[in-house]
Amino acid sequence: MSFLRTVLNDTNIVIHPPGFYIIGFETFPFISVYFIFLSFVYVVTVLANCLVIYVICFNRSLHTPKFLAVVNLAVIDVILNTCTIPSMIKIFLVKDNFIPFNLCLLQMFVYYAFGSLESYALAILAYDRLIAICFPLRHNSINTMQSMSWIVGVTWFIAIGAITFTTGIMTQLSFCNSVIVFSYFCDYAPVFRLACNDYTIQWASASFLTVLLLVGPFTFILLSYVSILATVFMMKSLDSRVKALATCVEHIILVAVFYIPILTIFSIGFYLGLIDPDQRVLSLSLASCIPPCVNPLIYSLKTREIKIRVLALVRKSKIGTQPTNPPKNNPFRVDKTQH
């Protein structure tokens, strides 16, 4: 085992390989078409979310609790897709599917940390809708920039802290047999299942974090919408009911796009083991890459305040690129027909 690095920890020898081989897409037909699609998804993700971040950051009138939650989601979306899509495209173009051990742990950390933050970000947007609809008269006093900053900061602390612990305990595992990971990135469960020593702690941590970082925020969102629906049906005016519900439609779509595929894959694939490995890789990659792409298109850029400023930005850029023609009635212009 000259290729292995051994670390002596008390009386236990922990064996770390130089790295892992990612082979998640090797059995798929027409894989080139899928990677072209992923390239398009990544470009849209970066451009759309960066546009949202730019518009909110450089317009002081948008420095409100609601748009702090929106820009939080946009930052998470960019980092989440940057963590996985470029590495998948690199594997396809360069045919290099090897990832060093430490880089594998880093990718694992970033993916799960920002996947968890995506879950919390959707719960924060549900909180904003809850306060706006259920407590309209106290909205400005409850949902302040300070309180929203605290909420966002706490979610980042919880997600990063939990994933740091979960990723850190991966260093206690020994990989003395296979180093082939059947996934599209350094996925947590496919990696720890390669270990040749006991991985009960890793399995328990994954189960706990699924509840803490996915089921918990999803339950909060469901309870928020129960309260919202109860408040809406107490409104006397039908027009008021329609307007209140209309402000929630886009957010409900975001929640459905993110949670339904993820929870289905984790419950059927991780716990029951009933999903085909090929289907799991394809489904999980789509479920992870599509939400950061559609979030700004469905929600952020359709917000009236952002839409107005984006259109103004487009008009300003068009005016700046138009050629300046000299005025028709120029008194200094020489009329050749007079000579």
Contacts in CASP RR format, 6 or more apart in sequence:
PFRMAT RR
TARGET T0000
AUTHOR 0000-0000-0000
METHOD contacts of the structure
MODEL  1
MSFLRTVLNDTNIVIHPPGFYIIGFETFPFISVYFIFLSFVYVVTVLANC
LVIYVICFNRSLHTPKFLAVVNLAVIDVILNTCTIPSMIKIFLVKDNFIP
FNLCLLQMFVYYAFGSLESYALAILAYDRLIAICFPLRHNSINTMQSMSW
IVGVTWFIAIGAITFTTGIMTQLSFCNSVIVFSYFCDYAPVFRLACNDYT
IQWASASFLTVLLLVGPFTFILLSYVSILATVFMMKSLDSRVKALATCVE
HIILVAVFYIPILTIFSIGFYLGLIDPDQRVLSLSLASCIPPCVNPLIYS
LKTREIKIRVLALVRKSKIGTQPTNPPKNNPFRVDKTQH
1 15 0 8 1.000
1 176 0 8 1.000
3 17 0 8 1.000
3 18 0 8 1.000
4 15 0 8 1.000
4 16 0 8 1.000
4 17 0 8 1.000
4 18 0 8 1.000
4 176 0 8 1.000
5 15 0 8 1.000
5 16 0 8 1.000
5 17 0 8 1.000
5 18 0 8 1.000
6 13 0 8 1.000
6 14 0 8 1.000
6 15 0 8 1.000
6 16 0 8 1.000
7 13 0 8 1.000
7 14 0 8 1.000
7 15 0 8 1.000
7 16 0 8 1.000
9 172 0 8 1.000
13 174 0 8 1.000
14 171 0 8 1.000
14 172 0 8 1.000
14 173 0 8 1.000
14 174 0 8 1.000
15 174 0 8 1.000
15 175 0 8 1.000
15 176 0 8 1.000
15 196 0 8 1.000
16 101 0 8 1.000
16 171 0 8 1.000
16 174 0 8 1.000
16 175 0 8 1.000
17 101 0 8 1.000
17 175 0 8 1.000
17 179 0 8 1.000
18 100 0 8 1.000
18 101 0 8 1.000
19 98 0 8 1.000
19 99 0 8 1.000
19 100 0 8 1.000
19 101 0 8 1.000
19 104 0 8 1.000
19 179 0 8 1.000
20 98 0 8 1.000
20 99 0 8 1.000
20 101 0 8 1.000
20 104 0 8 1.000
20 179 0 8 1.000
20 180 0 8 1.000
20 181 0 8 1.000
20 186 0 8 1.000
20 191 0 8 1.000
20 194 0 8 1.000
21 97 0 8 1.000
21 98 0 8 1.000
21 99 0 8 1.000
21 179 0 8 1.000
21 180 0 8 1.000
21 181 0 8 1.000
22 91 0 8 1.000
22 97 0 8 1.000
22 99 0 8 1.000
22 181 0 8 1.000
22 183 0 8 1.000
22 184 0 8 1.000
22 185 0 8 1.000
22 186 0 8 1.000
23 97 0 8 1.000
23 180 0 8 1.000
23 181 0 8 1.000
23 182 0 8 1.000
24 181 0 8 1.000
24 182 0 8 1.000
24 183 0 8 1.000
24 184 0 8 1.000
24 281 0 8 1.000
25 31 0 8 1.000
25 34 0 8 1.000
25 88 0 8 1.000
25 91 0 8 1.000
25 92 0 8 1.000
25 184 0 8 1.000
25 281 0 8 1.000
27 278 0 8 1.000
28 34 0 8 1.000
28 278 0 8 1.000
28 282 0 8 1.000
31 92 0 8 1.000
32 92 0 8 1.000
35 88 0 8 1.000
35 89 0 8 1.000
35 92 0 8 1.000
38 85 0 8 1.000
38 88 0 8 1.000
38 89 0 8 1.000
38 285 0 8 1.000
38 289 0 8 1.000
39 85 0 8 1.000
39 89 0 8 1.000
41 81 0 8 1.000
41 85 0 8 1.000
41 289 0 8 1.000
41 290 0 8 1.000
41 293 0 8 1.000
42 81 0 8 1.000
42 82 0 8 1.000
42 85 0 8 1.000
42 86 0 8 1.000
42 89 0 8 1.000
42 289 0 8 1.000
42 293 0 8 1.000
44 293 0 8 1.000
44 297 0 8 1.000
45 77 0 8 1.000
45 78 0 8 1.000
45 81 0 8 1.000
45 85 0 8 1.000
45 289 0 8 1.000
45 292 0 8 1.000
45 293 0 8 1.000
46 78 0 8 1.000
46 81 0 8 1.000
46 82 0 8 1.000
48 293 0 8 1.000
48 296 0 8 1.000
48 297 0 8 1.000
48 300 0 8 1.000
48 301 0 8 1.000
49 74 0 8 1.000
49 75 0 8 1.000
49 77 0 8 1.000
49 78 0 8 1.000
49 292 0 8 1.000
49 295 0 8 1.000
49 296 0 8 1.000
49 300 0 8 1.000
50 74 0 8 1.000
50 78 0 8 1.000
51 296 0 8 1.000
51 301 0 8 1.000
51 310 0 8 1.000
52 70 0 8 1.000
52 71 0 8 1.000
52 74 0 8 1.000
52 296 0 8 1.000
52 300 0 8 1.000
52 301 0 8 1.000
52 306 0 8 1.000
53 71 0 8 1.000
53 74 0 8 1.000
53 75 0 8 1.000
53 78 0 8 1.000
55 62 0 8 1.000
55 306 0 8 1.000
55 309 0 8 1.000
55 310 0 8 1.000
55 313 0 8 1.000
56 62 0 8 1.000
56 63 0 8 1.000
56 67 0 8 1.000
56 70 0 8 1.000
56 71 0 8 1.000
56 74 0 8 1.000
56 306 0 8 1.000
57 71 0 8 1.000
59 309 0 8 1.000
61 305 0 8 1.000
62 305 0 8 1.000
62 306 0 8 1.000
62 309 0 8 1.000
63 145 0 8 1.000
64 145 0 8 1.000
65 128 0 8 1.000
65 143 0 8 1.000
65 144 0 8 1.000
65 145 0 8 1.000
65 147 0 8 1.000
65 148 0 8 1.000
66 128 0 8 1.000
66 132 0 8 1.000
66 143 0 8 1.000
67 305 0 8 1.000
67 306 0 8 1.000
68 145 0 8 1.000
68 148 0 8 1.000
68 149 0 8 1.000
68 152 0 8 1.000
69 121 0 8 1.000
69 124 0 8 1.000
69 125 0 8 1.000
69 128 0 8 1.000
69 148 0 8 1.000
69 152 0 8 1.000
70 125 0 8 1.000
70 299 0 8 1.000
70 300 0 8 1.000
70 303 0 8 1.000
70 306 0 8 1.000
72 121 0 8 1.000
72 124 0 8 1.000
72 152 0 8 1.000
73 118 0 8 1.000
73 121 0 8 1.000
73 122 0 8 1.000
73 125 0 8 1.000
73 295 0 8 1.000
73 299 0 8 1.000
73 300 0 8 1.000
74 295 0 8 1.000
74 296 0 8 1.000
74 300 0 8 1.000
76 114 0 8 1.000
76 115 0 8 1.000
76 117 0 8 1.000
76 118 0 8 1.000
76 121 0 8 1.000
76 292 0 8 1.000
77 118 0 8 1.000
77 291 0 8 1.000
77 292 0 8 1.000
77 293 0 8 1.000
77 295 0 8 1.000
77 296 0 8 1.000
78 292 0 8 1.000
79 110 0 8 1.000
79 114 0 8 1.000
80 111 0 8 1.000
80 114 0 8 1.000
80 115 0 8 1.000
80 118 0 8 1.000
80 288 0 8 1.000
80 292 0 8 1.000
81 289 0 8 1.000
81 292 0 8 1.000
81 293 0 8 1.000
83 107 0 8 1.000
83 110 0 8 1.000
83 111 0 8 1.000
83 114 0 8 1.000
83 185 0 8 1.000
84 107 0 8 1.000
84 111 0 8 1.000
84 184 0 8 1.000
84 185 0 8 1.000
84 285 0 8 1.000
84 288 0 8 1.000
84 289 0 8 1.000
85 289 0 8 1.000
87 99 0 8 1.000
87 107 0 8 1.000
87 185 0 8 1.000
88 184 0 8 1.000
88 185 0 8 1.000
88 285 0 8 1.000
90 96 0 8 1.000
91 97 0 8 1.000
99 107 0 8 1.000
99 186 0 8 1.000
104 186 0 8 1.000
104 191 0 8 1.000
105 167 0 8 1.000
105 168 0 8 1.000
105 170 0 8 1.000
105 171 0 8 1.000
105 186 0 8 1.000
107 185 0 8 1.000
107 186 0 8 1.000
108 167 0 8 1.000
108 170 0 8 1.000
108 185 0 8 1.000
108 186 0 8 1.000
108 187 0 8 1.000
108 188 0 8 1.000
108 191 0 8 1.000
109 163 0 8 1.000
109 164 0 8 1.000
109 167 0 8 1.000
111 185 0 8 1.000
111 186 0 8 1.000
111 288 0 8 1.000
112 163 0 8 1.000
112 166 0 8 1.000
112 167 0 8 1.000
112 188 0 8 1.000
112 209 0 8 1.000
113 159 0 8 1.000
113 160 0 8 1.000
113 163 0 8 1.000
113 164 0 8 1.000
114 159 0 8 1.000
115 159 0 8 1.000
115 213 0 8 1.000
115 288 0 8 1.000
116 159 0 8 1.000
116 162 0 8 1.000
116 163 0 8 1.000
116 209 0 8 1.000
116 213 0 8 1.000
116 214 0 8 1.000
117 155 0 8 1.000
117 156 0 8 1.000
117 159 0 8 1.000
118 258 0 8 1.000
118 291 0 8 1.000
118 292 0 8 1.000
119 213 0 8 1.000
119 214 0 8 1.000
119 217 0 8 1.000
119 218 0 8 1.000
119 258 0 8 1.000
119 259 0 8 1.000
120 155 0 8 1.000
120 158 0 8 1.000
120 159 0 8 1.000
120 213 0 8 1.000
120 217 0 8 1.000
121 155 0 8 1.000
122 217 0 8 1.000
122 221 0 8 1.000
122 251 0 8 1.000
122 254 0 8 1.000
122 255 0 8 1.000
122 258 0 8 1.000
122 259 0 8 1.000
123 155 0 8 1.000
123 216 0 8 1.000
123 217 0 8 1.000
123 218 0 8 1.000
123 220 0 8 1.000
123 221 0 8 1.000
123 224 0 8 1.000
124 148 0 8 1.000
124 151 0 8 1.000
124 152 0 8 1.000
124 155 0 8 1.000
125 251 0 8 1.000
125 254 0 8 1.000
125 299 0 8 1.000
126 220 0 8 1.000
126 221 0 8 1.000
126 224 0 8 1.000
126 225 0 8 1.000
126 251 0 8 1.000
126 255 0 8 1.000
127 143 0 8 1.000
127 151 0 8 1.000
127 220 0 8 1.000
127 224 0 8 1.000
128 143 0 8 1.000
128 148 0 8 1.000
129 224 0 8 1.000
129 228 0 8 1.000
129 247 0 8 1.000
129 248 0 8 1.000
129 251 0 8 1.000
130 224 0 8 1.000
130 227 0 8 1.000
130 228 0 8 1.000
131 138 0 8 1.000
131 139 0 8 1.000
131 142 0 8 1.000
131 143 0 8 1.000
132 139 0 8 1.000
132 143 0 8 1.000
132 247 0 8 1.000
133 228 0 8 1.000
133 231 0 8 1.000
133 232 0 8 1.000
133 244 0 8 1.000
133 247 0 8 1.000
133 248 0 8 1.000
134 227 0 8 1.000
134 228 0 8 1.000
134 231 0 8 1.000
135 142 0 8 1.000
158 212 0 8 1.000
158 213 0 8 1.000
159 213 0 8 1.000
162 209 0 8 1.000
162 212 0 8 1.000
162 213 0 8 1.000
163 209 0 8 1.000
165 205 0 8 1.000
166 188 0 8 1.000
166 202 0 8 1.000
166 205 0 8 1.000
166 206 0 8 1.000
166 209 0 8 1.000
169 201 0 8 1.000
169 202 0 8 1.000
169 205 0 8 1.000
170 188 0 8 1.000
170 191 0 8 1.000
170 192 0 8 1.000
170 202 0 8 1.000
172 201 0 8 1.000
173 192 0 8 1.000
173 195 0 8 1.000
173 197 0 8 1.000
173 199 0 8 1.000
173 202 0 8 1.000
174 195 0 8 1.000
174 196 0 8 1.000
174 197 0 8 1.000
175 194 0 8 1.000
175 195 0 8 1.000
175 196 0 8 1.000
176 196 0 8 1.000
177 194 0 8 1.000
177 196 0 8 1.000
178 194 0 8 1.000
179 194 0 8 1.000
180 194 0 8 1.000
181 187 0 8 1.000
181 190 0 8 1.000
181 191 0 8 1.000
181 194 0 8 1.000
182 190 0 8 1.000
182 277 0 8 1.000
182 281 0 8 1.000
183 190 0 8 1.000
183 281 0 8 1.000
183 284 0 8 1.000
184 281 0 8 1.000
184 284 0 8 1.000
184 285 0 8 1.000
187 284 0 8 1.000
188 202 0 8 1.000
188 206 0 8 1.000
189 203 0 8 1.000
189 206 0 8 1.000
189 270 0 8 1.000
192 199 0 8 1.000
192 202 0 8 1.000
192 203 0 8 1.000
192 206 0 8 1.000
193 199 0 8 1.000
195 202 0 8 1.000
206 270 0 8 1.000
207 271 0 8 1.000
210 266 0 8 1.000
210 270 0 8 1.000
214 259 0 8 1.000
214 262 0 8 1.000
214 263 0 8 1.000
214 266 0 8 1.000
215 263 0 8 1.000
218 255 0 8 1.000
218 259 0 8 1.000
218 263 0 8 1.000
221 255 0 8 1.000
221 259 0 8 1.000
225 248 0 8 1.000
225 252 0 8 1.000
228 244 0 8 1.000
228 248 0 8 1.000
231 244 0 8 1.000
232 241 0 8 1.000
232 244 0 8 1.000
232 245 0 8 1.000
233 241 0 8 1.000
235 241 0 8 1.000
235 244 0 8 1.000
250 298 0 8 1.000
250 299 0 8 1.000
250 302 0 8 1.000
251 299 0 8 1.000
253 298 0 8 1.000
253 299 0 8 1.000
254 291 0 8 1.000
254 294 0 8 1.000
254 295 0 8 1.000
254 298 0 8 1.000
254 299 0 8 1.000
257 290 0 8 1.000
257 291 0 8 1.000
257 294 0 8 1.000
257 298 0 8 1.000
258 287 0 8 1.000
258 291 0 8 1.000
261 283 0 8 1.000
261 286 0 8 1.000
261 287 0 8 1.000
262 287 0 8 1.000
262 288 0 8 1.000
265 275 0 8 1.000
265 280 0 8 1.000
265 283 0 8 1.000
265 284 0 8 1.000
265 287 0 8 1.000
268 274 0 8 1.000
268 275 0 8 1.000
269 275 0 8 1.000
269 280 0 8 1.000
275 283 0 8 1.000
300 306 0 8 1.000
301 307 0 8 1.000
301 310 0 8 1.000
326 333 0 8 1.000
END
